[in-house]
Amino acid sequence: MDIWTYQSVEYVTVAGEAWLASASEYPRSMRALWESRPWAPSVLPCGRAFDVISMPSLFGRRVLDELWASGPGCGPVAVYRGRTLLFVQPGTAARLRRLLAWEEWARDVPPLLCHGRGDAVTVPPVQRMVNSPDSPGLGAGRWIVAPESREPWLPGASVVLWACVRATREPAARAEPAALPTG
């Protein structure tokens, strides 16, 4: 499945909203905020329900393509201010930082922002105001893969590392010209 041409969900399901709210210390307050302003982005803490790996958008696209093409897929993914936000298992941010520093073959991976316990991220609105050019939701980011369940599958550090390394190697392999036939 190509998630870039597939019609992405423009809103978060009720179950996905409950999962996002569970990241907050005050989930009922988050749900009340989203009920009154579903088009507004929100700031949520990392480390409880999820960590977030933020990567440059082009590299993020290649990582997601790797996760979907030859891997297990991914959980929620958003785009915010030109960066891809990959939601991952709690604890992944710290472990991925260590793995990237330790693994010499991961040197080619562009700098990733690993948001874990003690960090917070801005998440896109739970609903998008469609067909409204003056929408407060414009520029607020969007979901590529919106949360759809109370327990979405979230990749861990080793899965993300594998996808990052494959994403750095794939463009070089594709860029090599095909051998011309001789004869």
C-alpha positions in Angstrom: 0.0 0.0 0.0 1.4 3.4 -0.9 0.3 5.8 1.9 1.3 8.8 -0.1 -1.3 8.2 -2.9 -3.9 6.6 -0.6 -6.6 9.0 0.6 -5.5 9.8 4.1 -8.0 10.1 7.0 -8.7 13.8 7.6 -9.7 13.2 11.2 -8.9 11.1 14.3 -11.5 8.5 15.3 -13.1 8.6 18.7 -10.9 5.7 19.8 -7.8 7.4 18.4 -8.8 10.6 20.2 -9.0 8.6 23.5 -5.5 7.2 22.9 -4.1 10.7 22.2 -5.8 12.1 25.3 -4.3 9.3 27.4 -0.9 10.9 26.9 -2.1 13.9 28.9 -2.1 14.2 32.6 -5.7 15.4 32.2 -7.3 13.3 29.5 -10.9 14.6 30.1 -9.7 18.2 29.7 -8.0 17.3 26.4 -11.2 15.7 25.1 -13.2 18.8 26.2 -10.7 21.0 24.4 -11.1 18.9 21.2 -14.8 18.9 21.5 -14.9 22.7 21.5 -12.0 23.3 19.0 -11.4 20.1 17.0 -9.5 22.1 14.3 -6.8 23.4 16.8 -3.4 21.7 17.2 -2.6 20.5 20.7 0.6 20.0 22.7 0.9 16.6 24.3 3.6 15.2 26.5 5.7 12.2 25.3 6.7 9.2 27.4 3.4 8.0 28.7 1.4 6.8 25.6 4.0 7.4 23.0 7.3 8.9 22.0 7.8 10.8 18.8 10.6 10.7 16.3 10.8 13.9 14.2 12.6 13.7 11.0 13.1 15.9 7.9 10.1 15.4 5.6 11.8 13.8 2.6 13.7 11.4 4.8 10.5 10.7 6.8 8.8 9.8 3.6 11.5 7.3 2.7 11.4 5.8 6.2 7.6 5.4 6.0 7.9 3.8 2.6 10.3 1.3 4.1 8.0 0.6 7.0 5.1 -0.1 4.7 6.9 -1.8 1.8 8.9 -4.4 3.6 8.1 -4.1 7.2 5.3 -4.1 9.7 3.8 -0.7 8.7 3.5 2.0 11.3 1.2 3.6 13.8 0.1 7.2 13.7 2.2 9.6 11.6 1.8 13.4 11.2 3.4 16.2 9.3 4.0 19.4 11.2 6.1 22.4 10.0 7.9 20.5 7.4 8.8 17.5 9.6 7.5 14.0 9.7 6.4 12.9 13.2 6.5 9.2 13.7 4.7 8.0 16.9 6.6 5.2 18.5 6.6 3.1 21.7 7.3 4.9 24.9 11.0 4.6 25.7 12.0 4.4 22.0 13.4 8.0 21.8 16.1 7.4 24.4 17.0 3.9 23.0 17.1 5.1 19.4 19.4 8.0 20.3 21.9 5.5 21.8 21.6 3.1 18.9 22.2 5.8 16.3 25.3 7.0 18.2 26.6 3.4 18.7 26.0 1.9 15.3 28.7 3.1 12.8 26.5 2.1 9.8 23.8 4.5 11.0 26.1 7.5 10.4 24.3 8.4 7.2 21.0 8.8 8.9 20.2 12.6 9.1 19.8 14.1 12.6 16.6 12.9 14.1 14.8 14.7 17.0 13.8 12.0 19.5 11.1 13.2 21.8 10.6 11.1 25.0 9.8 11.4 28.6 10.0 15.1 29.7 9.4 16.4 26.1 6.2 17.6 24.5 5.1 17.7 20.8 2.5 19.6 18.9 0.0 17.3 17.2 -2.3 18.2 14.4 -6.0 18.8 15.0 -8.2 15.9 15.5 -10.5 17.2 12.7 -9.5 19.2 9.7 -11.7 22.0 8.4 -12.1 21.1 4.8 -12.8 23.7 2.0 -12.1 26.6 4.3 -9.2 28.8 3.1 -9.3 30.9 6.3 -9.3 27.7 8.5 -7.5 28.0 11.8 -6.3 24.5 11.0 -4.2 25.6 8.1 -0.5 25.3 8.8 -1.3 23.3 11.9 -0.1 20.1 10.4 -2.0 17.1 9.2 -2.3 13.4 9.9 -0.8 11.0 7.3 -1.9 8.0 9.3 -4.4 9.2 11.9 -4.9 7.4 15.2 -7.7 5.0 14.8 -7.7 2.8 17.9 -7.1 2.9 21.6 -4.1 0.7 21.3 -2.3 1.5 17.9 0.7 -0.6 16.9 3.8 1.6 17.6 7.2 0.6 16.3 10.1 0.2 18.7 13.7 1.5 18.4 15.0 -1.5 16.4 12.2 -1.3 13.8 12.8 2.5 13.4 16.6 2.0 13.2 16.2 -0.7 10.5 13.8 1.6 8.5 16.2 4.6 8.8 19.2 2.6 7.6 17.3 1.1 4.7 16.0 4.6 3.8 19.6 5.9 3.6 20.8 3.1 1.4 17.8 2.9 -1.0 18.3 6.2 -2.8 21.9 5.3 -3.6 20.9 2.0 -5.1 18.2 3.5 -7.2 20.5 6.3 -8.4 23.0 3.8 -10.0 22.5 3.7 -13.8 21.4 0.3 -15.2 24.1 -1.5 -17.1 23.7 -1.0 -20.9 23.5 -4.1 -23.0 26.7 -4.9 -25.0 26.8 -6.5 -28.2 
